[in-house]
Amino acid sequence: QVQLVESGGGLVQPGGSLTLSCAASGRIFSIYSMGWYRQAPGKQRELVATLTSGGPTNYADSVKGRFTISRDNGKNTVTLQMNSLKPEDTAVYYCSYLTTGASAYWGQGTQVTVSS
């Protein structure tokens, strides 16, 4: 079974940067959208950024201007560049792929901690 694997999380000081990457362990066909979500302790999982095939990117208001999502079509990977990180960005970050057939794939998550 194909799995998504995130990498790049860690501990960073406020104002710092991190880059998260997500790759599939096998081939996923007909990907419609790729995205990043996050879940902080005691809170619900929330959308961070998504991009759709041939369509626009969407960002949560809280990360606009600081985070950038990008996709490598050849490798079926998605990256989240996070700049000007704030303590409130601390969460477990998950990547997700959705196919045109409405199959959803999720990664196991990677911890991002923003603290001095």
PyRosetta script that sets phi, psi and omega in degrees:
from pyrosetta import init, pose_from_sequence

init()
pose = pose_from_sequence("QVQLVESGGGLVQPGGSLTLSCAASGRIFSIYSMGWYRQAPGKQRELVATLTSGGPTNYADSVKGRFTISRDNGKNTVTLQMNSLKPEDTAVYYCSYLTTGASAYWGQGTQVTVSS")
pose.set_psi(1, 134.0)
pose.set_omega(1, -178.6)
pose.set_phi(2, -70.4)
pose.set_psi(2, 136.1)
pose.set_omega(2, 177.5)
pose.set_phi(3, -124.8)
pose.set_psi(3, 155.0)
pose.set_omega(3, 173.3)
pose.set_phi(4, -100.3)
pose.set_psi(4, 139.6)
pose.set_omega(4, -178.7)
pose.set_phi(5, -127.3)
pose.set_psi(5, 120.2)
pose.set_omega(5, 177.1)
pose.set_phi(6, -92.0)
pose.set_psi(6, 153.0)
pose.set_omega(6, 174.3)
pose.set_phi(7, -149.2)
pose.set_psi(7, 161.8)
pose.set_omega(7, 173.9)
pose.set_phi(8, 105.8)
pose.set_psi(8, -3.8)
pose.set_omega(8, 178.4)
pose.set_phi(9, -71.9)
pose.set_psi(9, 173.1)
pose.set_omega(9, 178.7)
pose.set_phi(10, 159.8)
pose.set_psi(10, -164.5)
pose.set_omega(10, -179.7)
pose.set_phi(11, -102.6)
pose.set_psi(11, 131.4)
pose.set_omega(11, -180.0)
pose.set_phi(12, -142.6)
pose.set_psi(12, 150.7)
pose.set_omega(12, 178.3)
pose.set_phi(13, -78.5)
pose.set_psi(13, 154.8)
pose.set_omega(13, 175.3)
pose.set_phi(14, -54.0)
pose.set_psi(14, 137.7)
pose.set_omega(14, -176.4)
pose.set_phi(15, 89.7)
pose.set_psi(15, -9.5)
pose.set_omega(15, -178.7)
pose.set_phi(16, -82.7)
pose.set_psi(16, -174.9)
pose.set_omega(16, -176.5)
pose.set_phi(17, -132.3)
pose.set_psi(17, 151.3)
pose.set_omega(17, 172.3)
pose.set_phi(18, -143.7)
pose.set_psi(18, 152.7)
pose.set_omega(18, 174.6)
pose.set_phi(19, -122.1)
pose.set_psi(19, 121.5)
pose.set_omega(19, 176.6)
pose.set_phi(20, -99.3)
pose.set_psi(20, 141.0)
pose.set_omega(20, 177.0)
pose.set_phi(21, -127.7)
pose.set_psi(21, 152.3)
pose.set_omega(21, -179.9)
pose.set_phi(22, -138.0)
pose.set_psi(22, 129.5)
pose.set_omega(22, 179.3)
pose.set_phi(23, -134.0)
pose.set_psi(23, 149.7)
pose.set_omega(23, 177.4)
pose.set_phi(24, -90.9)
pose.set_psi(24, 144.2)
pose.set_omega(24, -179.3)
pose.set_phi(25, -74.7)
pose.set_psi(25, -14.7)
pose.set_omega(25, 177.5)
pose.set_phi(26, -148.6)
pose.set_psi(26, -169.9)
pose.set_omega(26, -177.0)
pose.set_phi(27, -83.5)
pose.set_psi(27, 132.6)
pose.set_omega(27, 173.1)
pose.set_phi(28, -117.3)
pose.set_psi(28, 123.9)
pose.set_omega(28, -176.2)
pose.set_phi(29, -94.4)
pose.set_psi(29, 151.9)
pose.set_omega(29, 172.7)
pose.set_phi(30, 55.6)
pose.set_psi(30, 51.8)
pose.set_omega(30, 177.0)
pose.set_phi(31, -72.0)
pose.set_psi(31, 126.2)
pose.set_omega(31, 178.7)
pose.set_phi(32, -93.2)
pose.set_psi(32, -42.4)
pose.set_omega(32, -179.9)
pose.set_phi(33, -146.7)
pose.set_psi(33, 155.0)
pose.set_omega(33, 176.6)
pose.set_phi(34, -132.4)
pose.set_psi(34, 143.0)
pose.set_omega(34, -176.1)
pose.set_phi(35, -158.2)
pose.set_psi(35, 170.9)
pose.set_omega(35, 175.7)
pose.set_phi(36, -123.5)
pose.set_psi(36, 138.1)
pose.set_omega(36, 176.9)
pose.set_phi(37, -129.8)
pose.set_psi(37, 164.4)
pose.set_omega(37, 177.2)
pose.set_phi(38, -145.1)
pose.set_psi(38, 155.8)
pose.set_omega(38, 178.4)
pose.set_phi(39, -139.0)
pose.set_psi(39, 117.3)
pose.set_omega(39, 176.7)
pose.set_phi(40, -91.0)
pose.set_psi(40, 157.4)
pose.set_omega(40, -180.0)
pose.set_phi(41, -55.2)
pose.set_psi(41, 129.3)
pose.set_omega(41, 177.9)
pose.set_phi(42, 78.5)
pose.set_psi(42, 4.1)
pose.set_omega(42, -178.4)
pose.set_phi(43, -122.0)
pose.set_psi(43, 163.1)
pose.set_omega(43, 177.0)
pose.set_phi(44, -78.3)
pose.set_psi(44, 156.9)
pose.set_omega(44, 175.8)
pose.set_phi(45, -66.5)
pose.set_psi(45, 137.0)
pose.set_omega(45, -177.6)
pose.set_phi(46, -130.3)
pose.set_psi(46, 153.8)
pose.set_omega(46, 177.2)
pose.set_phi(47, -72.4)
pose.set_psi(47, 136.4)
pose.set_omega(47, 174.2)
pose.set_phi(48, -104.1)
pose.set_psi(48, -53.2)
pose.set_omega(48, -178.8)
pose.set_phi(49, -161.5)
pose.set_psi(49, 144.1)
pose.set_omega(49, 175.0)
pose.set_phi(50, -140.4)
pose.set_psi(50, 154.7)
pose.set_omega(50, 170.7)
pose.set_phi(51, -138.2)
pose.set_psi(51, 141.2)
pose.set_omega(51, -178.6)
pose.set_phi(52, -109.8)
pose.set_psi(52, 154.2)
pose.set_omega(52, -179.4)
pose.set_phi(53, -62.6)
pose.set_psi(53, 115.9)
pose.set_omega(53, 179.6)
pose.set_phi(54, 74.4)
pose.set_psi(54, 9.3)
pose.set_omega(54, -177.4)
pose.set_phi(55, -125.0)
pose.set_psi(55, -171.8)
pose.set_omega(55, -176.0)
pose.set_phi(56, -79.1)
pose.set_psi(56, 166.5)
pose.set_omega(56, 170.9)
pose.set_phi(57, -95.2)
pose.set_psi(57, 152.4)
pose.set_omega(57, 178.3)
pose.set_phi(58, -127.1)
pose.set_psi(58, 138.9)
pose.set_omega(58, 179.1)
pose.set_phi(59, -129.3)
pose.set_psi(59, 146.6)
pose.set_omega(59, 169.3)
pose.set_phi(60, -64.5)
pose.set_psi(60, 145.2)
pose.set_omega(60, -179.3)
pose.set_phi(61, -56.7)
pose.set_psi(61, -33.3)
pose.set_omega(61, -175.6)
pose.set_phi(62, -69.8)
pose.set_psi(62, -16.4)
pose.set_omega(62, -177.7)
pose.set_phi(63, -116.8)
pose.set_psi(63, -3.4)
pose.set_omega(63, -179.1)
pose.set_phi(64, -57.9)
pose.set_psi(64, 134.4)
pose.set_omega(64, 179.6)
pose.set_phi(65, 85.4)
pose.set_psi(65, -10.9)
pose.set_omega(65, -179.4)
pose.set_phi(66, -115.8)
pose.set_psi(66, -34.5)
pose.set_omega(66, -177.3)
pose.set_phi(67, -109.2)
pose.set_psi(67, 147.9)
pose.set_omega(67, 176.6)
pose.set_phi(68, -135.0)
pose.set_psi(68, 127.0)
pose.set_omega(68, 176.9)
pose.set_phi(69, -101.6)
pose.set_psi(69, 139.6)
pose.set_omega(69, 178.7)
pose.set_phi(70, -145.0)
pose.set_psi(70, 162.7)
pose.set_omega(70, -173.4)
pose.set_phi(71, -134.2)
pose.set_psi(71, 139.8)
pose.set_omega(71, 171.9)
pose.set_phi(72, -107.7)
pose.set_psi(72, 101.8)
pose.set_omega(72, -174.5)
pose.set_phi(73, -63.8)
pose.set_psi(73, -35.9)
pose.set_omega(73, -177.2)
pose.set_phi(74, -65.3)
pose.set_psi(74, -30.4)
pose.set_omega(74, -177.1)
pose.set_phi(75, -107.8)
pose.set_psi(75, -2.3)
pose.set_omega(75, -177.2)
pose.set_phi(76, 54.0)
pose.set_psi(76, 42.5)
pose.set_omega(76, 176.7)
pose.set_phi(77, -115.4)
pose.set_psi(77, 155.5)
pose.set_omega(77, 177.3)
pose.set_phi(78, -131.5)
pose.set_psi(78, 141.0)
pose.set_omega(78, -175.6)
pose.set_phi(79, -124.7)
pose.set_psi(79, 144.8)
pose.set_omega(79, 174.9)
pose.set_phi(80, -123.4)
pose.set_psi(80, 110.0)
pose.set_omega(80, 176.2)
pose.set_phi(81, -89.5)
pose.set_psi(81, 121.6)
pose.set_omega(81, -176.7)
pose.set_phi(82, -117.3)
pose.set_psi(82, 117.7)
pose.set_omega(82, 179.5)
pose.set_phi(83, -116.4)
pose.set_psi(83, 164.2)
pose.set_omega(83, 177.7)
pose.set_phi(84, 48.5)
pose.set_psi(84, 49.6)
pose.set_omega(84, -175.5)
pose.set_phi(85, -66.3)
pose.set_psi(85, 145.9)
pose.set_omega(85, -179.5)
pose.set_phi(86, -120.6)
pose.set_psi(86, 157.4)
pose.set_omega(86, 177.8)
pose.set_phi(87, -55.3)
pose.set_psi(87, -33.1)
pose.set_omega(87, 179.8)
pose.set_phi(88, -71.9)
pose.set_psi(88, -5.4)
pose.set_omega(88, 173.4)
pose.set_phi(89, -83.6)
pose.set_psi(89, -6.2)
pose.set_omega(89, 179.5)
pose.set_phi(90, -61.8)
pose.set_psi(90, 124.5)
pose.set_omega(90, -177.0)
pose.set_phi(91, -178.4)
pose.set_psi(91, 171.9)
pose.set_omega(91, 167.2)
pose.set_phi(92, -89.6)
pose.set_psi(92, 127.5)
pose.set_omega(92, -177.5)
pose.set_phi(93, -103.8)
pose.set_psi(93, 133.6)
pose.set_omega(93, -178.5)
pose.set_phi(94, -121.1)
pose.set_psi(94, 140.3)
pose.set_omega(94, 170.8)
pose.set_phi(95, -100.7)
pose.set_psi(95, 156.3)
pose.set_omega(95, -177.4)
pose.set_phi(96, -148.3)
pose.set_psi(96, 138.0)
pose.set_omega(96, 173.9)
pose.set_phi(97, -117.4)
pose.set_psi(97, 142.1)
pose.set_omega(97, 175.9)
pose.set_phi(98, -125.6)
pose.set_psi(98, 129.3)
pose.set_omega(98, -179.9)
pose.set_phi(99, -92.7)
pose.set_psi(99, 168.0)
pose.set_omega(99, 177.8)
pose.set_phi(100, -65.8)
pose.set_psi(100, -19.5)
pose.set_omega(100, 176.0)
pose.set_phi(101, -89.8)
pose.set_psi(101, 11.7)
pose.set_omega(101, 176.1)
pose.set_phi(102, 69.1)
pose.set_psi(102, 24.2)
pose.set_omega(102, 171.6)
pose.set_phi(103, -87.0)
pose.set_psi(103, 133.1)
pose.set_omega(103, -178.7)
pose.set_phi(104, -112.8)
pose.set_psi(104, 136.1)
pose.set_omega(104, 177.3)
pose.set_phi(105, -120.1)
pose.set_psi(105, 139.8)
pose.set_omega(105, 179.8)
pose.set_phi(106, -130.0)
pose.set_psi(106, 146.4)
pose.set_omega(106, 172.3)
pose.set_phi(107, -86.7)
pose.set_psi(107, 176.6)
pose.set_omega(107, -179.2)
pose.set_phi(108, -83.3)
pose.set_psi(108, -15.4)
pose.set_omega(108, 177.4)
pose.set_phi(109, 100.0)
pose.set_psi(109, 150.6)
pose.set_omega(109, 175.5)
pose.set_phi(110, -134.8)
pose.set_psi(110, 135.7)
pose.set_omega(110, -175.0)
pose.set_phi(111, -80.5)
pose.set_psi(111, 131.2)
pose.set_omega(111, 171.6)
pose.set_phi(112, -118.8)
pose.set_psi(112, 123.4)
pose.set_omega(112, 179.4)
pose.set_phi(113, -123.9)
pose.set_psi(113, 123.9)
pose.set_omega(113, 179.5)
pose.set_phi(114, -112.3)
pose.set_psi(114, 110.2)
pose.set_omega(114, -174.9)
pose.set_phi(115, -159.1)
pose.set_psi(115, 148.9)
pose.set_omega(115, 176.4)
pose.set_phi(116, -94.0)
pose.dump_pdb("model.pdb")
